Each structure stands twice: as C-alpha cells, then as structure tokens.
Amino acid sequence: MQSPQAFARIGTRGSPLALTQARLVRSQLAAAHGVSEDDITIEVLSTGGDRSQASNASLSEIGGKGLFTKEIDEAMLAGRIDIGVHSSKDVATRLPDGLTLVAFLEREDARDAFISVKVASLDHLAERARFGTSSIRRAAQVLRQRPDLEIVPFRGNVGTRLQKLIDGVADATLLAMAGLNRLGEGHRATSQMDPEIFLPAPAQGAIGLAVRSDDGRMADLVGALDHAPTQLTITAERAMLAVLDGSCRTPVGALTRLDNGSISLKGQILSLDGQTAFDSVATGSDPLVVGRTVGEDLLRQAGTEFLAKWAAS
C-alpha cells in the first residue's frame, strides 16, 4: 500500500542550527494550516559548504554563498523536496532559474556577538592577539578597529567554534546573535557589537523560504508564514547586494531600520584589510529602490577599480 503524500517536504542542511530552523518552519507551517507536524517531512541534505568546513577556507576562496544552498536547490528542482529552508545571508543574490524566495520568518537579532573565554570585548584583546573568523566582512571590520590583530581561519558550526576558543585556536571570534539565540545559546555572547559600526551581513538573522517558481500551491502555503517587515528589510538588502554583484570577495555590510513605513538602509563596503571603507544611506518606501540607491552610490564612491582590486585579491 502506497504511503500518503506528505503535506510538504522541507529540505535543509544538517547542522544543529539548520535543523532548528527547519523545525521552526515545520511548526509554523503546521500551525498556519491546521495539520500535524508529522505530515511535514524534513530531508537533511549535505551541501558543499558543510563538506568544506574542515578545510577552514573562507567561502570566498571555495565558491561563494551557493555552497550552502546548491544541493537543496537541486533537490527542489528535481521535485524531491518542496521547500528550501535557508539562512538568508547564505542565499546567492540570483537564485537558479525555476526557484523563488517567497517568504521570510520574523528576523532575529541581526547583530554580531563578540565571544571570548579570555576578555570582555574587542578593545580588551592583547596586541597581536589571534582573532578567529573565515568571514571576510568580519575580518575587515575587526581590522578596521584593531589592525594589530592576527586573523586566523575559523569555520565550523556554533559548537565547533566555541570549542575552538576553549582549545586556544583563537582568542576571540564573532558569531551571529541570531544563531546563538535560536540554539538557546545567547548566553555565550560575551558582548554584542554595535551594528552601526559592525554592520551585519546583508540578510543576517532571517530565515528564507524558497519554492519552485511553478508550484503555486506551495507558494501560497509558505507565503502564509511571511513576516512583512522582515520581507521589506531583506528585499532592500538583497537589492543593494545585487547592484554590487554579491561578490564574496568584497566585504559588504548592511543595516536596515523601519520607521512608520519608511525604510532606512545603511550599506558599507570595505577593503579586505579594513583600512578603506565606503558608506551610504538611503531612505524611502520602496525596498527595491532604497537598496539599489545604496548599491549604486557605493559603486560610485568606490569605483570599479577598487572592487576589481579586492575581487582579484
């Protein structure tokens, strides 16, 4: 006897954070449509980004953001799953043909958390201390404040990176507050970084849900979970990133605030060593216009030679 068709099939990475996010989506989807969570399956997929963790190489060196989504995208296009659950900052600016982002859950704390078992803040680190990160944005922002620090490669899931600090691989690191909070590990943060100075990654803290473009039923089901304010902020930040071409070789930060329907986006691009930075701010009601305005202004300020220089580094 053939088993009944699942109400929806979710695809996710297998890290503890990714599974927590997939279960959150399953819970909200079941509640929104009055079905049992047992009717919504979760399929764990290994991605290139996961398999490359042991190498400690930065994403910019081994292929960019798509490394964390490629296998999930392929499973969707092949019809094996219906919904891709992603940390939105890992989603490429341009999705593969046939897929679309239809919803974002309410954004968590977008800030970066400073974590150390030795000191209370970035300012308290000893001269030439080792700072662990494989994010070129975080490295550039840290070096902008503390050019004396040594940046050491630092990848892995949250638990792995916390253990590396205990083992002395680095003296401190930055992690996303959103991930810590979702895992119930927010207390691990030694302090939080000022988002006006340490702009988060574009779309950091938001869970994005993708479906096949021709699957209207699933788009409607998943669309019911969309958090409108988060949709506005992420749309603006991704629009900015699209203008900048989403280069993983150029450090990019973004901070969006909403105020009575007005969208204010601050964007930043930096050199890899953090010693050169360009900032731009735009405000408006249309997230696409706001995002593009900031992206175009950053391009104008920096010039193509600056971006080409760091993209080739």
N, C-alpha and C positions, 0 to 999 in steps of 0.2 A: 504494500500500500504506500503510495507516494505521500511524503510529509507535506503539510500545508505550507504555502508560500509565506515567508516572513513578511511582516508589515513593512519593515525596512531593514536594509543591511548596511551597517556602518563600517567603514574602513579606517584604520588608524595605525600609527606606529606602536611599537610595543614597550616604549619607556614607561616608567611609572606615571609621569606627568601626562603623557599622551593617553594612557588608559584612563586616568582620572577624568580627562577632558571628554573622552568618548562616552564614558559612563554618565557624565553630566548631561551630554546631548541626549543620550538614550532616555534618561529620567525626564528631561523636559519634553521630549517628543512624545513619550508615553502619556504624560500628564496633559499635554495640549490636545491630544486626540482620543483620550479615554481608552487606551489599550494597555495591555500588560507589558512591562519591560521585557518579559520573556519572549514576546513576539517580535522584538527588535534584536537582531543579532549583531555582534561585534566581531569583525575579522581583523586579526593582527597581521600586519604586513611589514616585512623588513625592508628598510629603504637604504639607499646608498649612503645617506648621511649617517645612519645608525652604524652601518658596517665600517665606516671610516673613522669612528670615534677613537679607536685605539691608536691611530696614526698621529693624533694630536694636531694634524694640519688644519689650518683655517679653511672655512668654506670657500673663500675667495681663491684658494690655491687648488682646490679639487673639483670645482664645477659650479659653485654658487648655490642659491637657495633651492633650486629644483631638486637637489639631492635628497631633501626630506619629504618630497611630495611625488616624485616620479612614479614609484610603484603603485601608490594609491591612485594617482591619475589613470594609470594604465588599467588597473582593476576596474575602475569606474567605466572607462571607455569600452572595456570588454564585457561589461554587464555583470561582473561578479559581485559588485557592491553597488549601492545606490547613493551613498553619502560619503564624502571625504571630510574628515574632521582634521583641521589644521590649526597650529599656532599661526596666526595671520602674518606675523613677521617673517615666517619661513616660506610664504607663498610668493612665487615669482610674479612680477608685475603683469606679465601677459600669460594667462592660462593657456594650456593646449586647446586647439580647436575642438569644440564639442563639449567643453566644460564651462561652468559659470559659477561664481560665488553668489549665493542667493541670500545668505543670512549671516549675521554676526551675533553671538551671545553678548550680554552686557559686559563691557570691558572691565577687567580687573585693574588694580593699581598698576599704572604703566611705568612707574619709576624703577630704576636700578637700585639694588641693595648692595651696600658695601659689607663684605663678610671677611672676618679675620679672627683667628684664635689668639692673636698677639696684641693688636692695637684697636683703638676705638674708631678711627677714621683715616681717610686718605692722608690728611695732614700729619697724622701721628706716625706714619711709616718712617722707618730709618732711611737715611740717604742710601741710595742704590739698592733698596730692598727689591725683592722679586715680586712682581705683580702678575698673577696668572690670568690670562684670557686668550682666546683664539678669535675674538671679535675685533675686527679692525676698527670699528666705531669706538668700542670701549677703550681699546689701546690708545687711539688717537686722543680721545677726551682725557684719559688719565695722563698721558704725556704732556698734554697742553697745560695741565696743572702742576705736574711733577715730572719734568723732563729728565730728572736724575734716575728715575726708576728703571729697572730691567724688566722688560716684558717677556714672560715665559709662556710657551704653549700650554693650553689648559682646556681640554674638552672632556665630554662625558655627561651623563645625566646628573641631576642635582646631588644625589647621594654620592656619586663618584667624585664630584668636585669638592664636596665637603670633606670627604676622606682625604683627598689630596692635600688640603690645607692642614689637616691634622698630621699628615705624614711629612709635612715640611717641603712639599714640592714648590709651594709659593707662600708668600707671607700674607697675601690678601687676594681677593677677587671681587668681581661684580656678578650678580645674578639678578634675573628679573624678579621683582617682588610678586608679580602675578603668579609665576610658577610656584614660588615658595608658599604663597597663601593657599593656592589650590591643593597643594600637598599637605596642608596643615603644618608647614614648617616656617611660617612667617617669623617665629621667634629666633630663627637662625640669623636674621639680619642684624648685624652689629649697628648699622645706621642706614638711613636712606639718603640717596644722592638728591641734590637739588635739581629738579627736572629742567629748570631754566638754564642751568649750566651744563648738566649732563643730560642733554636731550635724549629721550629714549629712541630705540629703533622705530622706524615707521611701522605702525600697526601692532606694536608690542602690547601684550596684555589682552588681546582679543582673540577669541576662538572663531575661526571662519569655517563656514559650511559650504561645500561645493557639491553640485549635482550635474548630471548630464544635461546639456542645453535643450535636448528634445524630450526630456522627461517632465512634462508639465505637472503630472500628479505629484511627483516627489518635490518639485519646486514649490508647490502650494503647501505641502505638508511641512517642509522645512522652513518655508517663509514665515510660518506662524511663530517661529522662535526668534525672529529678527528683533533686535533692540535698536529702535530708530536713532537715538542719539549716538550709539556706537557706530551704526552704519554711516552716519554723517562724518564722524571723525576719521574713520578708516578710509572712506572714499576720498576725502581730502588728502590724506597722507599718501595713499597709493597713487593718486593723480599727480602729486608732486614727484613721486618716485618714477612714474612713467616718463615724465619730461626729462629727468636725469638719467633715464635709461636703466634705472635699477642696478647700476654697476656694483657688484660685490667687491670691487677693487677701490672704491671710493667711500670713505666713511660718511654716512648720512644719518642725521638725527632729525626727529620731528616731535613737536608738542602741539596738540590741538586742544583748544578750550571752547566750550559752548556757553553763550550768554544770551538768553531770551531769543533764541533763533539765529543769533549771529555766530558765525564760525570764525575763530581766530587761529591761524596756523603759523607757527614759527618753525622754519626749516634751517638746517645747517649742513654744510659740507666742510670737511677738513682734509688736510694733507695727512698722510699716514703717520708722520711724526708729530702731528698735532700742533705744529708751530704756525700753520696758516689755517685760518678758518673764515668762512663767509656765512653770514646770517641774513635771513629775510623773513618778513612778517607780512601777512595779508589777512584781511577781514572781509567777510561777505556772507551771503545767504546760500550760495550755490557751492557745494563742496568741490565739484569739479573745477569751477572757475578759480576758487581760492587756491586749490592745490596746484593748478597749472601756473597761476600767477607767481607763486613762491618758487616753483621749479624753474620757471623762465628767468626770474630775477637772479637766482643763484647761478644759473648758467651764464648770464650776462656779467655778473660780478667776477666769477672765477675765470671765465674764458675757456675756450676749447683746449688750449694748450695745457692749462692746469689739470683739467680732467684727463687728458691724454697722458700726461706725465705720470700721474698716480695710477691710472689704469694699466700702464705698462710696467709699473714697478714690481 
